Amino acid sequence: MFNLAAHVLAKGQETPEKIALAVLGLTGAERWSYARLIAAVRGCGGWLGERAAPGERILLRAGNTPAFPVAYLGAIAAGMVPVATSPLLTAPEIARMAALIRPRLTLAEPGLAVPDGPVWPIDLPAWEAHTPCDWHMGDANREGYVVFTSGTSGAPLPVRHAHRAILARAMMHQGWEGLTAQDRLLHAGAFNWTYTMGTGLLDPWTLGATALIAHPKVAPDQLPLLMNRHEATIFAAAPTHFRRLLRGSLPGLPRLRHALSAGEALPPALRAEWRARTGTDIHEALGMSEISTFISGSPDRPAPEGASGFPQPGRRIAVLDDAGRLLPPGEVGRLGVSTADPGLMLGYQGHTPPDGDWFATGDLVHQGWDGAIHFHGRADDMMNPGGIRVSPREVELALADLPGVTELAVAEVPAGGSAGGARVIACFYAGAALPESTAQAFAAERLARYKQPRRWVHLNALPRGATGKIDRRALAVLVAKDPT
């Protein structure tokens, strides 16, 4: 018999006075002991138990506050199924999602779009004062929570996960995070981001460590100050945050042991600059909504240059061709993960569970002879200039050291004219003007002619989705509007 929330908070019950969570502001911190956190979670579960039954779904519409993880774990504690959603979603978007998952009720903060049906306001003081629920125990394979895919290849899909998924995260603690009970992990993301929820909160709490989250009003360039002030030993963020920090005057970080990156591919040049400036490494992880992270570098086994990392200990992976056959090292194919992995989803809502030996992801990779995984981009991002398939990731890596450029992404747009076809466009941000002839000469030394960008477009910012990933479709639309 098992309950995900009980498992996450078990260590905290052994150290009730230890700080579980600190919300960091520039003038102070809001601190939650494990005793307070557990009481709030179980109180929320008791409050929900008066309004819903075990197995029913609870739609969460919450902003960047501690109420989000309390509601999330509170629902699970009482045997219900939380469904996390971005607070940025519009009314039509959240209505479509609600129609798919059919929640019993919605918990919402004021001002956020909500679907039709019962809506209750988020009320953290009421939860803290409520009679606590008992842990709802059951089969570890029963539905525990639902997340939505990012929708980069179409409409977002609801992904059903079991309570057992938290057990798979144990493979990340040393296989990626290098996390111990003594650590103080500062995550740069918002409470309601799944990356923050897993790496920034659930993993530290499972081990009895301390989670640090910056207050929403803290600017990204103020994070190093908070790292030093609150003695953060691990820093977790998306590449976008590392990029912003490196643009400024980064102070010494004597307490920091290493950093973690996920959410989008980490450019090797960004990792190298961080190491040079801080003396610490960034360990990247590759994953997806359907299984979370399962490929990573770690303090014990850093990823080789240009690689995302290795399969975490206990994971079984494969590189597959379009027919599902295994490919040898060096050949590019789809990344597959064993369907026996405890972290793999139960399935998409309304679809049959994954079957066969391997669940094929949408990531294109090759595996080196040393076992390291090299990421080539998403299969649906592949470009086809001149009828030859080209990975945007390959082009971006080749151009990563272009002088003066701090951000760069490529996309494919129609070539126009009677010949039709497509061409590669490079969009970049640079602090100073970059002559196109310089960029073209740089590309010509590093890329075959058919892979080289035909246009170079300077932008003030590259379009990104809610999680910080480059939105290649938006990029292509943006540059297609300007045919010059």
Summary of the structure (lengths in Angstrom):
residues: 484
radius of gyration: 22.7
end to end distance: 63.6
largest distance: 72.3
contacts: 1650
relative contact order: 0.09
helix: 30%
strand: 26%
